């Protein structure tokens, strides 16, 4: 399935995170970054979610919008973590920004109002330079309109093999 919209850019992931939120919500994730959220690299609140990153520098982000649920990325084995969550859009726009970005200047994507299921792919999280400033990590986010809210779902856990060997 082909995306109806695809946006590629770099975001400054200060504090090892960036966020996506409905333009009209507060989007305060400060209480949402629990131990579990840090472990799965995803914090959620009403109308917003934060994506944890492997480094606190500029990171490549791709956002793809689909009309219906897309297939998983072809080479899912190269992906370290896959999470799904929902975001409700009521303003007709989502904002994508680093947590220290100036909100009025942040990237915006127009969307129909409704509930969007979101699949977040985290890849090459361990392919960083020794100082952690450079890397091959990337983050791809797929969104599609759905008719019902669902719980957060961890589809692929980057710690699964480590947990199994313990």
C-alpha positions in Angstrom: 0.0 0.0 0.0 1.3 3.4 -0.9 1.3 6.3 1.5 -1.0 9.2 0.7 1.6 11.6 2.2 5.2 11.1 3.2 7.3 13.6 5.0 11.1 13.2 5.7 13.0 15.6 8.0 15.5 15.8 10.8 14.4 16.7 14.3 16.5 17.8 17.2 15.8 15.0 19.8 16.9 17.0 22.8 16.5 14.9 26.0 16.4 11.8 23.7 12.9 12.4 22.5 10.6 14.2 20.0 6.8 14.4 20.1 3.7 14.4 17.9 0.6 16.0 19.1 -2.8 17.4 18.0 -2.2 21.1 17.4 -4.8 22.2 20.0 -3.9 20.0 22.9 -1.5 20.8 25.7 0.6 17.7 25.0 2.4 17.7 28.3 4.3 14.4 28.5 6.4 15.2 31.6 4.4 12.7 33.8 4.2 10.2 31.0 7.9 9.4 30.8 7.7 6.5 33.3 10.3 3.8 33.7 8.2 1.6 31.3 7.8 4.5 28.8 11.6 5.0 28.8 12.2 1.3 28.3 9.8 1.0 25.3 10.8 4.5 24.0 7.2 5.7 23.9 5.2 8.0 26.2 1.5 8.7 25.6 -1.1 11.2 26.9 -4.4 12.4 25.4 -3.8 13.9 22.0 0.0 13.4 22.1 2.8 10.9 22.2 6.6 11.2 22.7 9.1 9.0 20.8 12.3 8.1 22.6 15.5 8.2 20.6 19.0 6.6 20.9 20.7 10.0 20.9 20.0 13.6 21.7 21.1 15.1 18.5 19.3 15.6 15.1 17.7 12.3 14.1 16.0 11.3 10.8 12.3 11.0 11.0 9.9 9.8 8.3 6.1 10.1 8.7 3.8 8.3 6.3 0.0 8.7 6.2 -2.1 5.8 4.9 -5.8 5.5 4.2 -6.0 2.1 5.9 -3.6 -0.1 8.0 -0.4 -0.6 6.0 1.7 -3.7 5.8 4.7 -3.9 8.1 8.0 -2.7 6.7 9.6 -5.4 4.5 12.7 -5.9 6.5 11.2 -6.1 10.0 14.3 -7.9 11.2 16.4 -4.8 10.8 14.0 -2.9 13.1 14.9 -2.8 16.8 11.5 -1.8 18.3 8.0 -1.5 17.0 5.2 0.2 19.0 1.6 1.1 18.3 -0.5 3.7 20.0 -3.4 6.0 19.1 -3.6 9.7 18.7 -6.9 11.6 18.5 -6.9 14.6 16.1 -9.5 17.2 16.6 -7.8 20.3 15.2 -7.1 19.0 11.7 -3.4 19.2 12.3 -0.6 17.4 14.1 2.6 19.0 15.2 5.9 17.2 15.1 8.7 18.7 17.2 11.6 18.2 19.5 10.8 19.0 23.1 12.7 22.2 23.0 11.6 23.4 19.6 9.7 26.7 19.3 6.0 25.4 19.0 4.8 28.1 16.4 7.7 27.1 14.0 7.3 23.3 14.4 6.4 21.1 11.4 2.6 20.5 10.9 0.7 18.0 8.9 -2.9 18.4 8.0 -5.1 15.4 8.8 -8.8 14.7 8.9 -10.2 14.8 12.4 -10.5 11.4 14.1 -8.6 8.6 15.8 -5.4 7.6 14.2 -3.5 4.3 14.9 0.2 5.0 14.9 2.9 2.5 14.3 6.4 3.6 15.3 9.5 1.8 13.9 12.9 2.4 15.6 15.9 1.1 13.7 19.7 0.9 14.1 19.5 2.0 17.7 22.9 0.4 18.4 24.6 1.9 15.4 26.0 5.0 17.1 29.4 6.6 17.2 31.5 6.1 20.3 30.5 9.5 21.6 26.8 8.9 20.8 26.6 12.1 18.7 26.4 10.4 15.2 24.5 7.3 14.1 22.5 5.4 11.6 19.4 5.3 13.9 16.1 6.3 12.2 12.5 6.6 13.2 9.6 5.9 10.9 6.0 6.6 11.9 2.9 5.3 10.1 -0.5 6.8 10.8 -3.9 5.7 9.5 -7.5 6.6 10.4 -9.3 4.0 12.5 -12.8 3.8 14.0 -11.9 2.7 17.5 -9.3 3.4 20.2 -6.9 0.6 21.1 -4.4 0.0 23.8 -0.7 0.7 23.4 0.9 -2.4 21.9 4.5 -3.5 21.8 4.9 -5.4 18.5 8.6 -5.9 18.7 10.6 -5.4 21.9 14.2 -4.4 21.5 15.0 -6.1 24.8 13.2 -9.4 24.0 16.4 -11.4 23.2 18.2 -10.0 26.3 15.2 -10.9 28.5 15.1 -14.4 27.0 18.8 -15.0 27.7 18.6 -13.9 31.4 
